[in-house]
Amino acid sequence: MYSQNMVLSEGYLDGHQGAWLMQEGLYRSVFKLFWDEGYQIHIHQNGDEALDLILDVLKGNMEINPKRKSSNNHCSLWNL
């Protein structure tokens, strides 16, 4: 399930780009739901494209509710 699933903007050598475990729209809405309720969000992310999404979602929510906290507990990046 997890082999070569990092979501990479430039993809792997064989052409695939990894696999999202949650679609972007669902991720944005679930993140906002918990963010607005004041939960501290802990994120596990793999790949540079996934990090771009996380940072975009975090920035947007921080502009609305800046006093919330989150952490990225596991981060894997790959860019050749």
Backbone as CSV, one residue per row, in Angstrom:
resi,resn,N_x,N_y,N_z,CA_x,CA_y,CA_z,C_x,C_y,C_z
1,MET,0.818,-1.201,0.000,0.000,0.000,0.000,0.856,1.257,0.000
2,TYR,1.956,1.279,0.748,2.693,2.525,0.902,3.941,2.621,0.035
3,SER,4.275,1.598,-0.700,5.478,1.621,-1.519,5.336,2.634,-2.646
4,GLN,6.250,3.576,-2.723,6.283,4.625,-3.746,4.977,5.414,-3.816
5,ASN,4.418,5.721,-2.666,3.196,6.515,-2.631,3.442,7.977,-2.281
6,MET,4.707,8.386,-2.029,4.964,9.810,-1.811,4.408,10.572,-3.007
7,VAL,3.691,11.655,-2.755,3.130,12.439,-3.844,4.188,13.445,-4.287
8,LEU,4.759,13.180,-5.457,5.882,13.969,-5.956,5.464,14.818,-7.148
9,SER,5.841,16.086,-7.126,5.476,16.977,-8.225,6.113,16.548,-9.539
10,GLU,7.318,16.026,-9.489,7.995,15.603,-10.716,7.836,14.109,-10.983
11,GLY,7.195,13.397,-10.103,6.924,11.985,-10.303,8.138,11.086,-10.119
12,TYR,7.886,9.800,-10.222,8.920,8.775,-10.126,9.497,8.504,-11.512
13,LEU,10.563,7.746,-11.566,11.217,7.443,-12.839,10.300,6.695,-13.807
14,ASP,9.357,5.917,-13.271,8.447,5.167,-14.151,7.214,5.972,-14.560
15,GLY,7.142,7.238,-14.118,6.061,8.114,-14.562,4.923,8.331,-13.584
16,HIS,4.738,7.457,-12.601,3.636,7.698,-11.664,4.061,8.768,-10.649
17,GLN,3.081,9.404,-10.018,3.365,10.526,-9.122,2.997,10.261,-7.675
18,GLY,2.773,9.016,-7.321,2.385,8.691,-5.955,0.876,8.579,-5.839
19,ALA,0.391,8.492,-4.610,-1.043,8.299,-4.399,-1.518,9.118,-3.205
20,TRP,-2.582,9.858,-3.418,-3.204,10.591,-2.320,-4.027,9.609,-1.495
21,LEU,-3.959,9.707,-0.180,-4.808,8.881,0.675,-6.134,9.575,0.958
22,MET,-6.209,10.884,0.672,-7.434,11.655,0.837,-7.479,12.677,-0.298
23,GLN,-8.607,12.794,-0.956,-8.741,13.759,-2.040,-8.643,15.189,-1.503
24,GLU,-8.157,16.096,-2.339,-7.884,17.467,-1.906,-9.099,18.165,-1.296
25,GLY,-10.240,18.092,-1.940,-11.431,18.766,-1.429,-11.843,18.253,-0.057
26,LEU,-11.794,16.948,0.120,-12.126,16.355,1.413,-11.110,16.775,2.465
27,TYR,-9.820,16.758,2.100,-8.771,17.172,3.039,-9.001,18.610,3.499
28,ARG,-9.277,19.505,2.551,-9.501,20.916,2.900,-10.692,21.075,3.852
29,SER,-11.778,20.384,3.577,-12.974,20.548,4.411,-12.801,19.915,5.791
30,VAL,-12.164,18.749,5.866,-11.935,18.104,7.163,-10.955,18.918,7.999
31,PHE,-9.886,19.409,7.374,-8.915,20.240,8.080,-9.617,21.460,8.675
32,LYS,-10.419,22.150,7.847,-11.125,23.353,8.312,-12.085,23.036,9.449
33,LEU,-12.790,21.931,9.356,-13.727,21.531,10.405,-13.020,21.415,11.755
34,PHE,-11.919,20.671,11.791,-11.195,20.490,13.049,-10.463,21.759,13.471
35,TRP,-9.929,22.507,12.519,-9.244,23.774,12.808,-10.210,24.752,13.480
36,ASP,-11.392,24.906,12.901,-12.384,25.841,13.439,-12.883,25.429,14.819
37,GLU,-12.843,24.130,15.117,-13.262,23.650,16.435,-12.150,23.748,17.473
38,GLY,-10.962,24.173,17.054,-9.869,24.396,17.994,-8.968,23.209,18.251
39,TYR,-9.113,22.148,17.470,-8.236,20.991,17.645,-6.825,21.308,17.167
40,GLN,-5.827,20.740,17.844,-4.462,20.812,17.350,-4.315,19.692,16.324
41,ILE,-3.937,20.037,15.121,-3.888,19.074,14.024,-2.460,18.572,13.840
42,HIS,-2.307,17.252,13.850,-1.005,16.614,13.631,-1.038,15.951,12.257
43,ILE,-0.063,16.258,11.433,-0.081,15.847,10.033,1.064,14.886,9.725
44,HIS,0.746,13.838,8.994,1.747,12.918,8.453,1.707,13.100,6.944
45,GLN,2.806,13.483,6.369,2.841,13.822,4.947,4.084,13.239,4.302
46,ASN,3.942,12.822,3.063,5.073,12.325,2.271,5.052,12.959,0.892
47,GLY,6.152,13.587,0.514,6.296,14.141,-0.827,6.120,15.643,-0.885
48,ASP,6.790,16.254,-1.852,6.781,17.706,-1.967,5.426,18.257,-2.391
49,GLU,4.703,17.551,-3.234,3.387,18.036,-3.650,2.396,17.989,-2.486
50,ALA,2.497,16.969,-1.666,1.652,16.882,-0.475,1.977,18.019,0.491
51,LEU,3.259,18.338,0.641,3.647,19.445,1.518,3.099,20.765,0.993
52,ASP,3.131,20.965,-0.318,2.566,22.188,-0.901,1.093,22.334,-0.539
53,LEU,0.337,21.238,-0.623,-1.085,21.277,-0.271,-1.261,21.607,1.207
54,ILE,-0.511,20.942,2.061,-0.622,21.172,3.502,-0.332,22.629,3.847
55,LEU,0.729,23.174,3.290,1.088,24.560,3.592,0.043,25.534,3.066
56,ASP,-0.548,25.249,1.903,-1.597,26.102,1.355,-2.837,26.082,2.244
57,VAL,-3.236,24.890,2.670,-4.409,24.756,3.542,-4.143,25.416,4.894
58,LEU,-2.972,25.204,5.435,-2.611,25.802,6.721,-2.613,27.326,6.637
59,LYS,-2.014,27.866,5.588,-1.971,29.322,5.415,-3.379,29.909,5.351
60,GLY,-4.244,29.294,4.550,-5.609,29.787,4.420,-6.372,29.766,5.730
61,ASN,-6.208,28.720,6.508,-6.907,28.622,7.787,-6.300,29.546,8.836
62,MET,-4.981,29.753,8.777,-4.340,30.664,9.733,-4.758,32.111,9.493
63,GLU,-5.077,32.456,8.250,-5.546,33.810,7.954,-6.897,34.076,8.600
64,ILE,-7.700,33.038,8.757,-9.033,33.175,9.353,-8.985,33.002,10.868
65,ASN,-8.291,31.980,11.348,-8.159,31.680,12.778,-6.680,31.519,13.117
66,PRO,-5.970,32.622,13.328,-4.510,32.552,13.474,-3.997,31.955,14.777
67,LYS,-4.828,31.760,15.767,-4.323,31.296,17.062,-4.399,29.786,17.233
68,ARG,-4.617,29.072,16.184,-4.650,27.612,16.240,-3.245,27.065,16.035
69,LYS,-3.052,25.779,16.381,-1.741,25.147,16.238,-1.852,23.871,15.416
70,SER,-0.787,23.557,14.726,-0.688,22.283,14.020,0.767,21.850,14.039
71,SER,1.005,20.596,13.696,2.383,20.114,13.583,2.456,19.096,12.456
72,ASN,3.577,19.098,11.773,3.840,18.112,10.734,4.822,17.124,11.336
73,ASN,4.300,16.002,11.838,5.107,15.056,12.606,6.009,14.177,11.769
74,HIS,5.688,14.016,10.528,6.521,13.184,9.661,6.513,13.836,8.292
75,CYS,7.673,14.099,7.775,7.752,14.790,6.499,8.824,14.130,5.644
76,SER,8.454,13.684,4.468,9.418,13.128,3.523,9.357,13.944,2.243
77,LEU,10.498,14.393,1.800,10.568,15.161,0.558,11.533,14.471,-0.382
78,TRP,11.292,14.636,-1.654,12.186,14.037,-2.637,12.175,14.914,-3.869
79,ASN,13.315,15.360,-4.276,13.420,16.145,-5.495,14.813,15.933,-6.051
80,LEU,14.906,15.266,-7.173,16.219,14.959,-7.748,16.786,16.134,-8.482
